[in-house]
Amino acid sequence: MAAWGAGEMRLHALLRWVPWVMVGMRALFGPLILIGTEHGWLGGIVIVALLSDIYDGILARRWGVETASLRVSDSIADTIFYLGVVGALLMREPGVIWGNLRLFAALFSLEVFRCLFDFWKYRKTASYHSYLAKCWGLVIVVAVVAVLSFDKQPTLIVVALVLGIVVNLEGLAMSLILPRWKNDVKTLGQAWALRKIMLAE
């Protein structure tokens, strides 16, 4: 029985690292996607990155190894990866960037402002992973694959940028609402309910 308990502990220790590996892999894909644009790997990289983004959190919760540091690292890895996506667009389809420069500028300005605000208020980046943000991730993947792998019209890029602005406004609103840092807040309604609980404590 003791040997079985030791085996379970070793398995748990091993499983704890799987979500971290997935997060690290997605961060690595940020610069790798720039190489993939020239070698036809782009579609595969984006799809694998999407799957890792979906399943790192699911597996971490299922195995009981989810931590606040993992969720923050997840958000940072997402940012690195999507910066790589923008770089890939600039290399392959610069017209998409320059044609939507105002939207890109608005999105990046909001991202930077949110990051600075969260560090000022919580001393760490926010990690809400809202339902709207998950939808945004799916739209980004479809839009990027459509433009870079199939040379389709970049209409979905505009949709992705507008949705990204909305997601950042939602995240900023959550940070304004919540008096203390909290990860995995799925909706503004949940943020408001958590605010009442936090203020009552």
PyMOL CGO cylinders between C-alpha atoms (Angstrom):
from pymol import cmd
from pymol.cgo import CYLINDER

trace = [
    CYLINDER, 0.00, 0.00, 0.00, 2.89, 2.32, 0.89, 0.3, 1, 1, 1, 1, 1, 1,
    CYLINDER, 2.89, 2.32, 0.89, 4.51, 1.56, -2.48, 0.3, 1, 1, 1, 1, 1, 1,
    CYLINDER, 4.51, 1.56, -2.48, 1.24, 2.37, -4.24, 0.3, 1, 1, 1, 1, 1, 1,
    CYLINDER, 1.24, 2.37, -4.24, 1.03, 5.66, -2.34, 0.3, 1, 1, 1, 1, 1, 1,
    CYLINDER, 1.03, 5.66, -2.34, 4.58, 6.53, -3.37, 0.3, 1, 1, 1, 1, 1, 1,
    CYLINDER, 4.58, 6.53, -3.37, 3.72, 5.70, -6.98, 0.3, 1, 1, 1, 1, 1, 1,
    CYLINDER, 3.72, 5.70, -6.98, 0.71, 7.99, -6.86, 0.3, 1, 1, 1, 1, 1, 1,
    CYLINDER, 0.71, 7.99, -6.86, 2.88, 10.78, -5.48, 0.3, 1, 1, 1, 1, 1, 1,
    CYLINDER, 2.88, 10.78, -5.48, 5.40, 10.35, -8.28, 0.3, 1, 1, 1, 1, 1, 1,
    CYLINDER, 5.40, 10.35, -8.28, 2.60, 10.38, -10.87, 0.3, 1, 1, 1, 1, 1, 1,
    CYLINDER, 2.60, 10.38, -10.87, 1.12, 13.54, -9.36, 0.3, 1, 1, 1, 1, 1, 1,
    CYLINDER, 1.12, 13.54, -9.36, 4.55, 15.20, -9.43, 0.3, 1, 1, 1, 1, 1, 1,
    CYLINDER, 4.55, 15.20, -9.43, 4.91, 14.25, -13.10, 0.3, 1, 1, 1, 1, 1, 1,
    CYLINDER, 4.91, 14.25, -13.10, 1.41, 15.41, -14.05, 0.3, 1, 1, 1, 1, 1, 1,
    CYLINDER, 1.41, 15.41, -14.05, 2.03, 18.74, -12.37, 0.3, 1, 1, 1, 1, 1, 1,
    CYLINDER, 2.03, 18.74, -12.37, 4.56, 19.60, -15.07, 0.3, 1, 1, 1, 1, 1, 1,
    CYLINDER, 4.56, 19.60, -15.07, 2.41, 18.70, -18.09, 0.3, 1, 1, 1, 1, 1, 1,
    CYLINDER, 2.41, 18.70, -18.09, 0.39, 21.99, -18.10, 0.3, 1, 1, 1, 1, 1, 1,
    CYLINDER, 0.39, 21.99, -18.10, 3.61, 23.93, -17.58, 0.3, 1, 1, 1, 1, 1, 1,
    CYLINDER, 3.61, 23.93, -17.58, 5.18, 22.21, -20.59, 0.3, 1, 1, 1, 1, 1, 1,
    CYLINDER, 5.18, 22.21, -20.59, 2.11, 23.13, -22.67, 0.3, 1, 1, 1, 1, 1, 1,
    CYLINDER, 2.11, 23.13, -22.67, 2.32, 26.76, -21.57, 0.3, 1, 1, 1, 1, 1, 1,
    CYLINDER, 2.32, 26.76, -21.57, 6.05, 26.89, -22.30, 0.3, 1, 1, 1, 1, 1, 1,
    CYLINDER, 6.05, 26.89, -22.30, 5.50, 25.28, -25.69, 0.3, 1, 1, 1, 1, 1, 1,
    CYLINDER, 5.50, 25.28, -25.69, 2.97, 27.97, -26.62, 0.3, 1, 1, 1, 1, 1, 1,
    CYLINDER, 2.97, 27.97, -26.62, 5.40, 30.72, -25.61, 0.3, 1, 1, 1, 1, 1, 1,
    CYLINDER, 5.40, 30.72, -25.61, 8.07, 29.05, -27.76, 0.3, 1, 1, 1, 1, 1, 1,
    CYLINDER, 8.07, 29.05, -27.76, 5.65, 28.97, -30.69, 0.3, 1, 1, 1, 1, 1, 1,
    CYLINDER, 5.65, 28.97, -30.69, 5.63, 32.81, -30.70, 0.3, 1, 1, 1, 1, 1, 1,
    CYLINDER, 5.63, 32.81, -30.70, 9.06, 33.11, -32.33, 0.3, 1, 1, 1, 1, 1, 1,
    CYLINDER, 9.06, 33.11, -32.33, 8.75, 29.72, -34.04, 0.3, 1, 1, 1, 1, 1, 1,
    CYLINDER, 8.75, 29.72, -34.04, 5.72, 30.86, -36.00, 0.3, 1, 1, 1, 1, 1, 1,
    CYLINDER, 5.72, 30.86, -36.00, 7.91, 33.44, -37.75, 0.3, 1, 1, 1, 1, 1, 1,
    CYLINDER, 7.91, 33.44, -37.75, 10.02, 30.58, -39.14, 0.3, 1, 1, 1, 1, 1, 1,
    CYLINDER, 10.02, 30.58, -39.14, 6.89, 28.53, -39.87, 0.3, 1, 1, 1, 1, 1, 1,
    CYLINDER, 6.89, 28.53, -39.87, 5.55, 31.27, -42.11, 0.3, 1, 1, 1, 1, 1, 1,
    CYLINDER, 5.55, 31.27, -42.11, 8.37, 30.64, -44.53, 0.3, 1, 1, 1, 1, 1, 1,
    CYLINDER, 8.37, 30.64, -44.53, 8.28, 26.82, -44.33, 0.3, 1, 1, 1, 1, 1, 1,
    CYLINDER, 8.28, 26.82, -44.33, 4.56, 26.05, -44.43, 0.3, 1, 1, 1, 1, 1, 1,
    CYLINDER, 4.56, 26.05, -44.43, 4.26, 25.06, -40.76, 0.3, 1, 1, 1, 1, 1, 1,
    CYLINDER, 4.26, 25.06, -40.76, 1.99, 27.93, -39.85, 0.3, 1, 1, 1, 1, 1, 1,
    CYLINDER, 1.99, 27.93, -39.85, -1.38, 26.16, -39.85, 0.3, 1, 1, 1, 1, 1, 1,
    CYLINDER, -1.38, 26.16, -39.85, -0.07, 23.30, -37.73, 0.3, 1, 1, 1, 1, 1, 1,
    CYLINDER, -0.07, 23.30, -37.73, 1.62, 25.64, -35.24, 0.3, 1, 1, 1, 1, 1, 1,
    CYLINDER, 1.62, 25.64, -35.24, -1.54, 27.71, -34.76, 0.3, 1, 1, 1, 1, 1, 1,
    CYLINDER, -1.54, 27.71, -34.76, -3.75, 24.65, -34.28, 0.3, 1, 1, 1, 1, 1, 1,
    CYLINDER, -3.75, 24.65, -34.28, -1.36, 23.02, -31.79, 0.3, 1, 1, 1, 1, 1, 1,
    CYLINDER, -1.36, 23.02, -31.79, -1.11, 26.33, -29.91, 0.3, 1, 1, 1, 1, 1, 1,
    CYLINDER, -1.11, 26.33, -29.91, -4.91, 26.53, -29.75, 0.3, 1, 1, 1, 1, 1, 1,
    CYLINDER, -4.91, 26.53, -29.75, -5.18, 22.97, -28.40, 0.3, 1, 1, 1, 1, 1, 1,
    CYLINDER, -5.18, 22.97, -28.40, -2.51, 23.64, -25.77, 0.3, 1, 1, 1, 1, 1, 1,
    CYLINDER, -2.51, 23.64, -25.77, -4.33, 26.83, -24.74, 0.3, 1, 1, 1, 1, 1, 1,
    CYLINDER, -4.33, 26.83, -24.74, -7.58, 24.90, -24.29, 0.3, 1, 1, 1, 1, 1, 1,
    CYLINDER, -7.58, 24.90, -24.29, -6.22, 21.83, -22.55, 0.3, 1, 1, 1, 1, 1, 1,
    CYLINDER, -6.22, 21.83, -22.55, -3.54, 23.21, -20.22, 0.3, 1, 1, 1, 1, 1, 1,
    CYLINDER, -3.54, 23.21, -20.22, -6.20, 24.65, -17.93, 0.3, 1, 1, 1, 1, 1, 1,
    CYLINDER, -6.20, 24.65, -17.93, -8.55, 21.69, -18.30, 0.3, 1, 1, 1, 1, 1, 1,
    CYLINDER, -8.55, 21.69, -18.30, -5.84, 19.18, -17.44, 0.3, 1, 1, 1, 1, 1, 1,
    CYLINDER, -5.84, 19.18, -17.44, -4.49, 21.30, -14.57, 0.3, 1, 1, 1, 1, 1, 1,
    CYLINDER, -4.49, 21.30, -14.57, -7.94, 21.45, -12.96, 0.3, 1, 1, 1, 1, 1, 1,
    CYLINDER, -7.94, 21.45, -12.96, -8.65, 17.76, -13.58, 0.3, 1, 1, 1, 1, 1, 1,
    CYLINDER, -8.65, 17.76, -13.58, -5.35, 16.71, -12.02, 0.3, 1, 1, 1, 1, 1, 1,
    CYLINDER, -5.35, 16.71, -12.02, -5.58, 19.21, -9.18, 0.3, 1, 1, 1, 1, 1, 1,
    CYLINDER, -5.58, 19.21, -9.18, -2.36, 21.01, -10.11, 0.3, 1, 1, 1, 1, 1, 1,
    CYLINDER, -2.36, 21.01, -10.11, -3.77, 24.41, -11.09, 0.3, 1, 1, 1, 1, 1, 1,
    CYLINDER, -3.77, 24.41, -11.09, -2.02, 27.36, -9.43, 0.3, 1, 1, 1, 1, 1, 1,
    CYLINDER, -2.02, 27.36, -9.43, -2.21, 31.12, -9.74, 0.3, 1, 1, 1, 1, 1, 1,
    CYLINDER, -2.21, 31.12, -9.74, 1.33, 31.21, -11.14, 0.3, 1, 1, 1, 1, 1, 1,
    CYLINDER, 1.33, 31.21, -11.14, 0.35, 28.71, -13.84, 0.3, 1, 1, 1, 1, 1, 1,
    CYLINDER, 0.35, 28.71, -13.84, -2.62, 30.83, -14.91, 0.3, 1, 1, 1, 1, 1, 1,
    CYLINDER, -2.62, 30.83, -14.91, -0.52, 34.02, -14.99, 0.3, 1, 1, 1, 1, 1, 1,
    CYLINDER, -0.52, 34.02, -14.99, 2.15, 32.22, -17.04, 0.3, 1, 1, 1, 1, 1, 1,
    CYLINDER, 2.15, 32.22, -17.04, -0.63, 31.01, -19.35, 0.3, 1, 1, 1, 1, 1, 1,
    CYLINDER, -0.63, 31.01, -19.35, -1.69, 34.60, -20.02, 0.3, 1, 1, 1, 1, 1, 1,
    CYLINDER, -1.69, 34.60, -20.02, 1.93, 35.68, -20.64, 0.3, 1, 1, 1, 1, 1, 1,
    CYLINDER, 1.93, 35.68, -20.64, 2.44, 32.77, -23.06, 0.3, 1, 1, 1, 1, 1, 1,
    CYLINDER, 2.44, 32.77, -23.06, -0.70, 33.82, -24.94, 0.3, 1, 1, 1, 1, 1, 1,
    CYLINDER, -0.70, 33.82, -24.94, 0.68, 37.34, -25.32, 0.3, 1, 1, 1, 1, 1, 1,
    CYLINDER, 0.68, 37.34, -25.32, 4.03, 36.07, -26.62, 0.3, 1, 1, 1, 1, 1, 1,
    CYLINDER, 4.03, 36.07, -26.62, 2.34, 33.75, -29.08, 0.3, 1, 1, 1, 1, 1, 1,
    CYLINDER, 2.34, 33.75, -29.08, -0.01, 36.40, -30.45, 0.3, 1, 1, 1, 1, 1, 1,
    CYLINDER, -0.01, 36.40, -30.45, 2.87, 38.84, -30.88, 0.3, 1, 1, 1, 1, 1, 1,
    CYLINDER, 2.87, 38.84, -30.88, 4.45, 36.13, -33.04, 0.3, 1, 1, 1, 1, 1, 1,
    CYLINDER, 4.45, 36.13, -33.04, 1.20, 35.88, -35.00, 0.3, 1, 1, 1, 1, 1, 1,
    CYLINDER, 1.20, 35.88, -35.00, 1.31, 39.62, -35.67, 0.3, 1, 1, 1, 1, 1, 1,
    CYLINDER, 1.31, 39.62, -35.67, 4.92, 39.26, -36.81, 0.3, 1, 1, 1, 1, 1, 1,
    CYLINDER, 4.92, 39.26, -36.81, 3.87, 36.45, -39.17, 0.3, 1, 1, 1, 1, 1, 1,
    CYLINDER, 3.87, 36.45, -39.17, 1.15, 38.64, -40.63, 0.3, 1, 1, 1, 1, 1, 1,
    CYLINDER, 1.15, 38.64, -40.63, 3.63, 41.46, -41.11, 0.3, 1, 1, 1, 1, 1, 1,
    CYLINDER, 3.63, 41.46, -41.11, 5.98, 39.12, -42.98, 0.3, 1, 1, 1, 1, 1, 1,
    CYLINDER, 5.98, 39.12, -42.98, 3.42, 37.42, -45.19, 0.3, 1, 1, 1, 1, 1, 1,
    CYLINDER, 3.42, 37.42, -45.19, 0.52, 39.85, -45.49, 0.3, 1, 1, 1, 1, 1, 1,
    CYLINDER, 0.52, 39.85, -45.49, 1.75, 43.33, -44.53, 0.3, 1, 1, 1, 1, 1, 1,
    CYLINDER, 1.75, 43.33, -44.53, -1.32, 44.84, -46.17, 0.3, 1, 1, 1, 1, 1, 1,
    CYLINDER, -1.32, 44.84, -46.17, -3.47, 43.26, -43.44, 0.3, 1, 1, 1, 1, 1, 1,
    CYLINDER, -3.47, 43.26, -43.44, -1.47, 45.14, -40.80, 0.3, 1, 1, 1, 1, 1, 1,
    CYLINDER, -1.47, 45.14, -40.80, -1.27, 48.50, -42.55, 0.3, 1, 1, 1, 1, 1, 1,
    CYLINDER, -1.27, 48.50, -42.55, -4.87, 48.31, -43.74, 0.3, 1, 1, 1, 1, 1, 1,
    CYLINDER, -4.87, 48.31, -43.74, -6.09, 47.86, -40.16, 0.3, 1, 1, 1, 1, 1, 1,
    CYLINDER, -6.09, 47.86, -40.16, -3.43, 49.92, -38.42, 0.3, 1, 1, 1, 1, 1, 1,
    CYLINDER, -3.43, 49.92, -38.42, -5.88, 51.89, -36.28, 0.3, 1, 1, 1, 1, 1, 1,
    CYLINDER, -5.88, 51.89, -36.28, -7.51, 48.74, -34.96, 0.3, 1, 1, 1, 1, 1, 1,
    CYLINDER, -7.51, 48.74, -34.96, -4.12, 47.14, -34.25, 0.3, 1, 1, 1, 1, 1, 1,
    CYLINDER, -4.12, 47.14, -34.25, -2.98, 50.33, -32.50, 0.3, 1, 1, 1, 1, 1, 1,
    CYLINDER, -2.98, 50.33, -32.50, -6.16, 50.47, -30.41, 0.3, 1, 1, 1, 1, 1, 1,
    CYLINDER, -6.16, 50.47, -30.41, -5.81, 46.81, -29.43, 0.3, 1, 1, 1, 1, 1, 1,
    CYLINDER, -5.81, 46.81, -29.43, -2.14, 47.07, -28.46, 0.3, 1, 1, 1, 1, 1, 1,
    CYLINDER, -2.14, 47.07, -28.46, -2.73, 50.32, -26.58, 0.3, 1, 1, 1, 1, 1, 1,
    CYLINDER, -2.73, 50.32, -26.58, -5.47, 48.67, -24.55, 0.3, 1, 1, 1, 1, 1, 1,
    CYLINDER, -5.47, 48.67, -24.55, -3.29, 45.62, -23.87, 0.3, 1, 1, 1, 1, 1, 1,
    CYLINDER, -3.29, 45.62, -23.87, -0.44, 47.80, -22.60, 0.3, 1, 1, 1, 1, 1, 1,
    CYLINDER, -0.44, 47.80, -22.60, -2.75, 49.99, -20.52, 0.3, 1, 1, 1, 1, 1, 1,
    CYLINDER, -2.75, 49.99, -20.52, -4.40, 46.95, -18.97, 0.3, 1, 1, 1, 1, 1, 1,
    CYLINDER, -4.40, 46.95, -18.97, -1.05, 45.40, -18.14, 0.3, 1, 1, 1, 1, 1, 1,
    CYLINDER, -1.05, 45.40, -18.14, 0.20, 48.61, -16.48, 0.3, 1, 1, 1, 1, 1, 1,
    CYLINDER, 0.20, 48.61, -16.48, -3.07, 49.07, -14.59, 0.3, 1, 1, 1, 1, 1, 1,
    CYLINDER, -3.07, 49.07, -14.59, -3.09, 45.48, -13.32, 0.3, 1, 1, 1, 1, 1, 1,
    CYLINDER, -3.09, 45.48, -13.32, 0.53, 45.74, -12.16, 0.3, 1, 1, 1, 1, 1, 1,
    CYLINDER, 0.53, 45.74, -12.16, -0.28, 48.99, -10.41, 0.3, 1, 1, 1, 1, 1, 1,
    CYLINDER, -0.28, 48.99, -10.41, -3.35, 47.55, -8.67, 0.3, 1, 1, 1, 1, 1, 1,
    CYLINDER, -3.35, 47.55, -8.67, -2.41, 43.90, -8.08, 0.3, 1, 1, 1, 1, 1, 1,
    CYLINDER, -2.41, 43.90, -8.08, 1.39, 43.81, -8.56, 0.3, 1, 1, 1, 1, 1, 1,
    CYLINDER, 1.39, 43.81, -8.56, 0.85, 41.11, -11.18, 0.3, 1, 1, 1, 1, 1, 1,
    CYLINDER, 0.85, 41.11, -11.18, -0.86, 40.68, -14.52, 0.3, 1, 1, 1, 1, 1, 1,
    CYLINDER, -0.86, 40.68, -14.52, -4.53, 39.74, -14.62, 0.3, 1, 1, 1, 1, 1, 1,
    CYLINDER, -4.53, 39.74, -14.62, -5.50, 36.22, -15.69, 0.3, 1, 1, 1, 1, 1, 1,
    CYLINDER, -5.50, 36.22, -15.69, -9.26, 36.17, -16.14, 0.3, 1, 1, 1, 1, 1, 1,
    CYLINDER, -9.26, 36.17, -16.14, -9.64, 33.67, -19.01, 0.3, 1, 1, 1, 1, 1, 1,
    CYLINDER, -9.64, 33.67, -19.01, -13.22, 34.80, -19.56, 0.3, 1, 1, 1, 1, 1, 1,
    CYLINDER, -13.22, 34.80, -19.56, -15.64, 33.07, -21.90, 0.3, 1, 1, 1, 1, 1, 1,
    CYLINDER, -15.64, 33.07, -21.90, -15.39, 36.06, -24.25, 0.3, 1, 1, 1, 1, 1, 1,
    CYLINDER, -15.39, 36.06, -24.25, -11.58, 35.77, -24.28, 0.3, 1, 1, 1, 1, 1, 1,
    CYLINDER, -11.58, 35.77, -24.28, -11.83, 32.08, -25.17, 0.3, 1, 1, 1, 1, 1, 1,
    CYLINDER, -11.83, 32.08, -25.17, -14.11, 32.98, -28.11, 0.3, 1, 1, 1, 1, 1, 1,
    CYLINDER, -14.11, 32.98, -28.11, -11.55, 35.57, -29.16, 0.3, 1, 1, 1, 1, 1, 1,
    CYLINDER, -11.55, 35.57, -29.16, -8.83, 32.92, -29.23, 0.3, 1, 1, 1, 1, 1, 1,
    CYLINDER, -8.83, 32.92, -29.23, -10.90, 30.75, -31.55, 0.3, 1, 1, 1, 1, 1, 1,
    CYLINDER, -10.90, 30.75, -31.55, -11.64, 33.67, -33.88, 0.3, 1, 1, 1, 1, 1, 1,
    CYLINDER, -11.64, 33.67, -33.88, -7.93, 34.59, -34.01, 0.3, 1, 1, 1, 1, 1, 1,
    CYLINDER, -7.93, 34.59, -34.01, -6.98, 31.04, -35.00, 0.3, 1, 1, 1, 1, 1, 1,
    CYLINDER, -6.98, 31.04, -35.00, -9.59, 30.82, -37.76, 0.3, 1, 1, 1, 1, 1, 1,
    CYLINDER, -9.59, 30.82, -37.76, -8.72, 34.29, -39.06, 0.3, 1, 1, 1, 1, 1, 1,
    CYLINDER, -8.72, 34.29, -39.06, -4.95, 33.74, -39.11, 0.3, 1, 1, 1, 1, 1, 1,
    CYLINDER, -4.95, 33.74, -39.11, -5.14, 30.30, -40.73, 0.3, 1, 1, 1, 1, 1, 1,
    CYLINDER, -5.14, 30.30, -40.73, -7.58, 31.64, -43.32, 0.3, 1, 1, 1, 1, 1, 1,
    CYLINDER, -7.58, 31.64, -43.32, -5.30, 34.54, -44.25, 0.3, 1, 1, 1, 1, 1, 1,
    CYLINDER, -5.30, 34.54, -44.25, -1.88, 32.91, -44.06, 0.3, 1, 1, 1, 1, 1, 1,
    CYLINDER, -1.88, 32.91, -44.06, -2.61, 29.34, -45.10, 0.3, 1, 1, 1, 1, 1, 1,
    CYLINDER, -2.61, 29.34, -45.10, -5.46, 29.76, -47.58, 0.3, 1, 1, 1, 1, 1, 1,
    CYLINDER, -5.46, 29.76, -47.58, -5.01, 33.36, -48.79, 0.3, 1, 1, 1, 1, 1, 1,
    CYLINDER, -5.01, 33.36, -48.79, -8.61, 34.20, -47.98, 0.3, 1, 1, 1, 1, 1, 1,
    CYLINDER, -8.61, 34.20, -47.98, -9.94, 37.72, -47.59, 0.3, 1, 1, 1, 1, 1, 1,
    CYLINDER, -9.94, 37.72, -47.59, -8.87, 39.17, -44.22, 0.3, 1, 1, 1, 1, 1, 1,
    CYLINDER, -8.87, 39.17, -44.22, -12.40, 40.09, -43.09, 0.3, 1, 1, 1, 1, 1, 1,
    CYLINDER, -12.40, 40.09, -43.09, -12.05, 37.81, -40.06, 0.3, 1, 1, 1, 1, 1, 1,
    CYLINDER, -12.05, 37.81, -40.06, -8.93, 39.72, -39.02, 0.3, 1, 1, 1, 1, 1, 1,
    CYLINDER, -8.93, 39.72, -39.02, -11.11, 42.81, -38.58, 0.3, 1, 1, 1, 1, 1, 1,
    CYLINDER, -11.11, 42.81, -38.58, -13.61, 40.76, -36.55, 0.3, 1, 1, 1, 1, 1, 1,
    CYLINDER, -13.61, 40.76, -36.55, -10.75, 39.39, -34.42, 0.3, 1, 1, 1, 1, 1, 1,
    CYLINDER, -10.75, 39.39, -34.42, -9.36, 42.88, -33.78, 0.3, 1, 1, 1, 1, 1, 1,
    CYLINDER, -9.36, 42.88, -33.78, -12.74, 44.34, -32.81, 0.3, 1, 1, 1, 1, 1, 1,
    CYLINDER, -12.74, 44.34, -32.81, -13.44, 41.35, -30.56, 0.3, 1, 1, 1, 1, 1, 1,
    CYLINDER, -13.44, 41.35, -30.56, -9.99, 41.76, -29.02, 0.3, 1, 1, 1, 1, 1, 1,
    CYLINDER, -9.99, 41.76, -29.02, -10.76, 45.37, -28.14, 0.3, 1, 1, 1, 1, 1, 1,
    CYLINDER, -10.76, 45.37, -28.14, -14.03, 44.27, -26.52, 0.3, 1, 1, 1, 1, 1, 1,
    CYLINDER, -14.03, 44.27, -26.52, -12.22, 41.52, -24.57, 0.3, 1, 1, 1, 1, 1, 1,
    CYLINDER, -12.22, 41.52, -24.57, -9.66, 44.02, -23.28, 0.3, 1, 1, 1, 1, 1, 1,
    CYLINDER, -9.66, 44.02, -23.28, -12.40, 46.42, -22.23, 0.3, 1, 1, 1, 1, 1, 1,
    CYLINDER, -12.40, 46.42, -22.23, -14.08, 43.54, -20.41, 0.3, 1, 1, 1, 1, 1, 1,
    CYLINDER, -14.08, 43.54, -20.41, -10.79, 42.68, -18.67, 0.3, 1, 1, 1, 1, 1, 1,
    CYLINDER, -10.79, 42.68, -18.67, -10.23, 46.30, -17.69, 0.3, 1, 1, 1, 1, 1, 1,
    CYLINDER, -10.23, 46.30, -17.69, -13.76, 46.49, -16.28, 0.3, 1, 1, 1, 1, 1, 1,
    CYLINDER, -13.76, 46.49, -16.28, -13.09, 43.33, -14.23, 0.3, 1, 1, 1, 1, 1, 1,
    CYLINDER, -13.09, 43.33, -14.23, -9.91, 44.87, -12.84, 0.3, 1, 1, 1, 1, 1, 1,
    CYLINDER, -9.91, 44.87, -12.84, -11.81, 48.00, -11.91, 0.3, 1, 1, 1, 1, 1, 1,
    CYLINDER, -11.81, 48.00, -11.91, -14.52, 45.92, -10.22, 0.3, 1, 1, 1, 1, 1, 1,
    CYLINDER, -14.52, 45.92, -10.22, -12.37, 43.45, -8.27, 0.3, 1, 1, 1, 1, 1, 1,
    CYLINDER, -12.37, 43.45, -8.27, -10.65, 44.85, -5.15, 0.3, 1, 1, 1, 1, 1, 1,
    CYLINDER, -10.65, 44.85, -5.15, -8.23, 41.89, -5.03, 0.3, 1, 1, 1, 1, 1, 1,
    CYLINDER, -8.23, 41.89, -5.03, -6.50, 39.74, -7.67, 0.3, 1, 1, 1, 1, 1, 1,
    CYLINDER, -6.50, 39.74, -7.67, -8.50, 36.71, -8.77, 0.3, 1, 1, 1, 1, 1, 1,
    CYLINDER, -8.50, 36.71, -8.77, -7.86, 34.37, -11.67, 0.3, 1, 1, 1, 1, 1, 1,
    CYLINDER, -7.86, 34.37, -11.67, -10.38, 32.62, -13.92, 0.3, 1, 1, 1, 1, 1, 1,
    CYLINDER, -10.38, 32.62, -13.92, -13.24, 35.11, -13.74, 0.3, 1, 1, 1, 1, 1, 1,
    CYLINDER, -13.24, 35.11, -13.74, -15.55, 34.10, -16.56, 0.3, 1, 1, 1, 1, 1, 1,
    CYLINDER, -15.55, 34.10, -16.56, -17.98, 37.01, -16.86, 0.3, 1, 1, 1, 1, 1, 1,
    CYLINDER, -17.98, 37.01, -16.86, -18.54, 40.57, -15.65, 0.3, 1, 1, 1, 1, 1, 1,
    CYLINDER, -18.54, 40.57, -15.65, -21.47, 39.24, -13.63, 0.3, 1, 1, 1, 1, 1, 1,
    CYLINDER, -21.47, 39.24, -13.63, -19.16, 36.83, -11.81, 0.3, 1, 1, 1, 1, 1, 1,
    CYLINDER, -19.16, 36.83, -11.81, -16.69, 39.66, -11.21, 0.3, 1, 1, 1, 1, 1, 1,
    CYLINDER, -16.69, 39.66, -11.21, -19.44, 41.75, -9.60, 0.3, 1, 1, 1, 1, 1, 1,
    CYLINDER, -19.44, 41.75, -9.60, -20.55, 38.85, -7.41, 0.3, 1, 1, 1, 1, 1, 1,
    CYLINDER, -20.55, 38.85, -7.41, -16.92, 38.26, -6.33, 0.3, 1, 1, 1, 1, 1, 1,
    CYLINDER, -16.92, 38.26, -6.33, -16.56, 41.95, -5.49, 0.3, 1, 1, 1, 1, 1, 1,
    CYLINDER, -16.56, 41.95, -5.49, -19.46, 41.74, -3.05, 0.3, 1, 1, 1, 1, 1, 1,
    CYLINDER, -19.46, 41.74, -3.05, -17.93, 38.65, -1.41, 0.3, 1, 1, 1, 1, 1, 1,
    CYLINDER, -17.93, 38.65, -1.41, -14.46, 40.24, -1.18, 0.3, 1, 1, 1, 1, 1, 1,
    CYLINDER, -14.46, 40.24, -1.18, -15.79, 43.50, 0.32, 0.3, 1, 1, 1, 1, 1, 1,
    CYLINDER, -15.79, 43.50, 0.32, -17.86, 41.56, 2.86, 0.3, 1, 1, 1, 1, 1, 1,
    CYLINDER, -17.86, 41.56, 2.86, -14.84, 39.56, 4.09, 0.3, 1, 1, 1, 1, 1, 1,
]
cmd.load_cgo(trace, "trace")
